[in-house]
Structures are given as structure tokens and as C-alpha cells.
Amino acid sequence: MIQKKKWRIAFIMALFHMGITSNLLAATIYIDNKLDVSCSGSYSVGARACNGSDGAAYNTIQEAINNCSVGDVIYMRGGTYNEIAIDIPESKNGSAWTSGNYTTLGSYPGEWAIVDGAGLNTNAKWYFQAIFTHPTGYGTGESNNYTAYWVFERFEVTGGRVGFFLKADNIKWRYMYIHDNGRSRGVTDTLVAGILSVCPRYSTIEYCYFKDNIQSPVSDMNNSNILFDSDYKDGVGNGNAFNINAATHHNVVRYNYLVGSRISIRQKEQQRFGYNDRNPNEMTYKEFGDKWHHNIILDASESIGASQDFIQIYNNITDSTINFGRRSGSTGDIPQIYNGVIYNNTVKRDATDSSYGSYTTSGGYDPDFNNYYDNGAQKIIHEHVWFLNNIAANNSSSYHDEPFSFHWNIPENSNMPSQNNANLIVKNNLIYNNKNKNEFVIGHNNDSSYSGCDYQYQTVPSINSCFSAWTGDAQVINWSSSMFGLFMGSTGSAQYAINTDFSLGGTKLAGTVGIGISHPYLSKVMPIYVGAVSPNDNFWVESILQNVSSIAWLKEQGDGDPSWIEGSGQVSSVPSKIQDFQIETGQ
């Protein structure tokens, strides 16, 4: 008997050392706003009362979180929960994506919970006006105060200044509806977002519906559906030491439907991986960039404002600008952000402004330019970025609504700073139905004293020649066309699907003119088509438009991925070729 007891003790101790003890302690607990008091183990799922044996239940979200253990599944019963400033203590942080080591908060299967903070904490500090908050969690560039290993899935968040304010470390948001967070500005900070995270890492936002997370009556660039703030290590001169444990990296934003807001997905501060004078040709952190892909982003003033080394932005559909190196009101003493790859996106403009931009800043450039790695005595703008396989459609004739804009707003009529465009790689992009007389703007603001490749405004034929000269690549080609028939229709998913047989001249067809070679530095092959939508794997577009915006669909989802994500090979009912002129014109 003694020997058997010793063996049991040893076994339990081994479980502790193996980190799986939490599996034994994990439980399912409930939140039910129909309860007058909490149930200590006597909750009845069927009766929604304290007269059963289904486990513990609480009548507020905060109480349930306070009493949960790491590894628990917390189910909110259907209904509306009027709560705000719901804090997730760091004592509730998990440690791994293995069963029992992360915690889940979601609606009870088949039901739908709404967390609504309208009218609550209206005079509190902004971070106490967030629905979910860890109020000590701003700390830019600090490696503490993170919330770790939580899953938020299948519920609605609305009525706050911010939906979620957390320093996210291995957090997953899935099948959420996050909308109408963004109170009037008042005297507090302008930060407004569906999700606001400071220096997030290894976190994923997928299959979520974001709508109108914006303040009123006047919006601000700090208003976003998704807002990541970075480490603020740039500073002046050479900046401060980089700490990978206090930086924005390895995040994924995919297959979301985002509507409205000022800048729909934004990195508020530039995240560079090293000192300001780092060499952009050094690839140590090439795998650390966020991946933002297969999102549909509509009705925002700007769809994406990205400011991170090595970020990947691909297969997104938008109707407003995708900006790399986004910085508003720049004073000039900031580092370049390097090595972003922006590829296979489709921007179909519905207002003015460029479709794609890089370092198009509203504040101009300081003549000192202290932070460029090759500044020397002669200050140099030297971008390292790739724009490949993108479609820019429907740009207007308005001022600076050219499809592509690169480091615009340099002081006019000045060669200080100068440009080095050897690593500005712009290839295999298609400009479609452009109403502007120019297709590219690059360099000095309103400068007419230069000619040839030094001139600010360029067309596709001239820019192809210039990029070939700048980069030493004789194969640079971009296309421009206003011929009818690139897109398969004018509504729904058909308005984004391309006609694979659309001719770009000679034997060049839209379905096969993508770059089709290895990624510049990651282990993958670039698509052979242009734009966001693969002709042979496009059902994700229709599914996001119809399903992700539907609560009825969101609440029925399980733990896995939907069957329609790219790679499934599913093709929508949109034909691969235009069968009839009526498809696009509606006649």
C-alpha cells in the first residue's frame, strides 16, 4: 500500500514537471446573465439555473474570468452582457497551444453572446472604456504585462471606446463580430479600435467581421478596426536597442471582413528589427514580419497602413490605399522600414488617393535625415520594398490619385535628399481603368525642374524603363489597360474575379502574367496570376462576403478552419470567362 501511494505521488509530480497537470484541472464553466447569483458546481445547462450538476456558473464575465483556471473553456450563454473594462489578470495566462494550457472564452455552442459597453465608464480614462482591457498593458517596448494564450471566439463586442485592449502574446480571435467601438473624442486619447494591441506577437485574427470602429464626429488616424502599436525604439539618431521580446512580430491577420473606420488595419508606430542604421540586406529577422492576407477591406479612408520590417501583405481586396512605411506628420528623423513585400492585392478605388503607396507622408521630410543606413554626407532615400502582381483599378483624375505613389513629398526643387531606387522593386503589376493622366508619382513634390527618370510623374512605359535602369533588371514590366472585360462582373465576388483570358497585348493574358518565381527571401513561389483572386481557388471571396458578415454563420463555427480557405481548391460559381456582355454592364 505504501509503495503504491509513493508511486501515485511520483506520477503526479511527473505530471507537474511535464506541464500537463493543468489538463487534469481544466473545466467547462459558464456565464449566464439569467442567474441572480453564481452557481458553485450546481449549474443546469438546460434550465439555466442553479439546480443541476453541470459545473460552476457566474452571472458576469469578470467574475468568471476571476474564478477560471488556465485551460478552462468559458461559455457565455446567449444574450447581452452590459459590461466594460473586463480585466484578464496575468495570473490567467496560459503557456502553450496544447490542451489544458490555454483558455477559451466564447459563446455557448449554437448561441450568441453580445458584450455591450454602451453608456458605461464614459468619463473614465480611455483604457477603462475598453470592453476587454488589461489596463497596465500599454508599455511600448516593454516585455511585461502581456496577456498570453487565450482564444476569443464566436461572440460580439460593441459599445466601447475599444473592443479589446491587450498586449497580445499568442492570442487568437476567431469568428468574432466587433463593431461600433469608438466614442466621441472628448479630452482623452484618440485611440479607437476594434482590437488595439501594443507590440503583439504570435497572435492571429481570423474569420472576424469588423465594422465601423471609429470615433465621432471627427475621426483620427488612430482610429482603426485593428490597431497594432509598436516599440517606439526608433527615437533620434541611431535609436534605442531592439528587444525581440518587446516588439511586434509573427502576427497573422487573415480572412477577415472589415468595413469602415479611418485606417482599417494599421501599425501605429514603425517596427524595425535593429538599430536605425541596420543594413536592410541582412536577413536575420526575415521570418518575423506579420502576414496580412486574404482580407476584404471596404469603406475605410485607407485600408492598410503598414510599418514593419519584413511584413507580408498579399491577396487582400480593398477599395482604398495600401500604404507601406505608413507615417503621418513625419518630422524626418525616423528610420526606413525595410523589406516589405506587397503582392497579389486588388485595389478597386471608390474615392480619391493612390491605390498603393510607400513613404507617402503628410508631413514632409526633414533635411537632416539622421537615420538612414547609407546617409553619409549626402542624405539618401533608399527604399527596400517589393510591389509585385498587384491590380490597381479605377483611379480617378483627382490630384495625386495616381495608382502608385513612392516617397512623395520630398522638398520640391531640391536634390537634398537624393533618391536611390535600386531596391524599389515594382514588377508585374496591372493598372486598370485609370482616369489619371499619370500612373506613377515618385520623388520630389511638385518638382518640374527634372526630366526623364528624375521627373516626378511617370506612365507605365516610362516607369518600366526607369525601373530597369535603376535596378539593373531588364525584365521589369508593368501593364496598363482600359479595355473592357478584366473583371467577371460588377457585384459580389464576380467584381473581383479576373477573366483569365483578358489580353494585355500579344500572348500576355491576365491569368498567367504574374511573376511566378521564388519569393524574394521566403520559401514560397509567387503566383502566376495578377490580383488577389486565384482563378482556380477563389471561393474564399464569396464566402467572406456572404458568411463572415453573418452572425448566423459565425455562431455555428467550430474549432477548425472553414472548408473554403485558399488551398482547398474550391471555385465559386463565377465563370472563368466572360460569357456575356451583360455580366459586367448589367444590361
Beta strands, then each sheet from edge to edge (+ up, - down):
strand 1: 28-31
strand 2: 57-58
strand 3: 73-76
strand 4: 79-81
strand 5: 86-87
strand 6: 103-107
strand 7: 113-116
strand 8: 130-133
strand 9: 147-153
strand 10: 155-158
strand 11: 162-165
strand 12: 168-174
strand 13: 177-179
strand 14: 192-198
strand 15: 204-206
strand 16: 209-211
strand 17: 223-229
strand 18: 252-254
strand 19: 257-259
strand 20: 263-267
strand 21: 291-293
strand 22: 296-298
strand 23: 302-306
strand 24: 312-314
strand 25: 317-318
strand 26: 322-324
strand 27: 340-343
strand 28: 346-348
strand 29: 356-358
strand 30: 380-381
strand 31: 385-388
strand 32: 391-393
strand 33: 404-410
strand 34: 418-419
strand 35: 424-427
strand 36: 430-432
strand 37: 440-444
strand 38: 457-458
strand 39: 479-481
sheet 1: 2+ 1+ 3+ 6+ 9+ 12+ 15+ 18+ 21+ 24+ 27+ 31+ 35+
sheet 2: 4+ 7+ 10+ 13+ 16+ 19+ 22+ 25+ 28+ 32+ 36+ 39+
sheet 3: 5+ 8+ 11+ 14+ 17+ 20+ 23+ 26+ 29+ 33+ 37+ 38-
sheet 4: 30+ 34+
end
